[in-house]
Amino acid sequence: MQSIKILSNEFEPLFDTTDYVSMMFTERWHGVGEFQLVIHREANGVEYIQKDALIALASNKVGIVKHREIQLDENGKETENWLFKGWTLKGLALQRITVPPSHTAYDRRSADAETVMKHYVLNNLVSPEDPRRAMNNVVIAANQQRGQSISWQSRFKNLAEELEAISLASGLGWDIVLDTSNNQFLLDVYEGKNLSVDNQDGHSPVFFSPEFGNLRSQGFVDSDLDYRNIGYVGGQGEGVEREIIELGEAAGINRYEVFIDARDIGGEDEEGNEITPEEEKAMLSDRGQQKLDEMQNEMYLEAQIMSPVSQTVYEHEFIGYASPYQPLYDRKKKTELFGPFVYEKDYNLGDIVTVMNRAWGVIADQRITEITEIHEASGFQLEATFGLARPTLISKLKRQFSQMEGEVKR
């Protein structure tokens, strides 16, 4: 079993254990991940797992306990196991909303995607106007100005959801990891690698297919039920005076139209200057394109990846001679994983890989957007989502009401 470390929320190591029933840890490229730990109620160290404790598989795989559960059975006896749930460290951003500066209605920023993401983290999590909102143990990694140029504005939106939206628009990922050497949480933005079979970057290709023997199960969805490719974006004004721009070129039966309410765009920029008509049109275009991107064809694959085989190997290091004819070696035991492609060695969350199923006629280059590790006594399992994750009813409702939210808060 994979060892897990239990730490206090002040980074104090409390206990290491492999004495648990199961650990399910889900990471997401765009959004916040979660974990679920099942452990016997009398297991060593269980008393240290309290709310807000940290559960770590590695420095970049850390969860915060937010839920503890145990029940009585029908006979009034305690069940055998505790159930603990929580967020990955990215969940810290769920605790903040985007409060605009006191001198303007909206917090606006135009720059590369990484700069925009770190701008909102700085203003709402690290160094906000109100010092009570700051998390003093969260720091931001140096800005490398990655990603496409975007214009963004936010007003009282959930910070994690805004970071997810910018991540979806730009393709960049983001994460918060544990920096134990400095006792702090480090937030950074990431670029995935292109590992598709046709990549031009010189990377060794990674591909998944039942025919190749590295997928145990696979599901595929290709849906246009919520698809839209023409956007009429409405800015400020009323009636015929309202600013309307049109995005998209499709015609005839292939034209799918939607109205996008963006009347919150306008006013002053981040420096307090009045936004010009040209700037307003550019911002309306960016907002409209962002919404259209959310209504693209839904194509994704969910699969259980064949777990690599673990094998014990021995390394021998020469350390000297016991006699002129008797060399001495230090023998070290090491466990290595073997398989067609090994997670975190050949590919990672956020990388673009090729997935295929010849029987279904499916072949696509897709980003790995979600990875779930399952650690149990019976073995290790790895599940992945390629492409955007399956939309839930809640995510669809959030998308439908996102436009209304900004208007209500004006």
Buried (B, 14 or more C-beta within 10 A) or exposed (E): BBEBBBBEEEBEEBBEBEBBBBBBBBBBBBBBBBBBBBBEEEBEBBEBBEEEBBBBBEEBBBBBBBEBEEEEEEEEEEEEBBBBBBBBBBBBBBBBBBBBBEEBBBBBBBBBBBBBBBBBBBBBBBEBEEEEBBBEBBBBBEBEEBBEEBBBBBBBBBBBBBBBBBBBBBBBBBBBBBBBEEEBBBBBBBBBBBBBEEBEEEBEBBBBBBEEEBBBEBEBEEEEEBEBBBBBBBBBEEEEEEBEBEBBEEEEEEEBEBBBBBBBBBBBBBEEEEBEEEBBBBBBBBBBBBBBEBBEEBBBBBBBBBBBEEEEEEEEEEEEEEEEEEEEEEEEEEEEBEBBBEBEEBBBBBBBBBBBBEEEEBEBBBBBBBBBBBBBEEEBBBBBBBBBBBBEEEBEEBBEEBBEBBEEEE
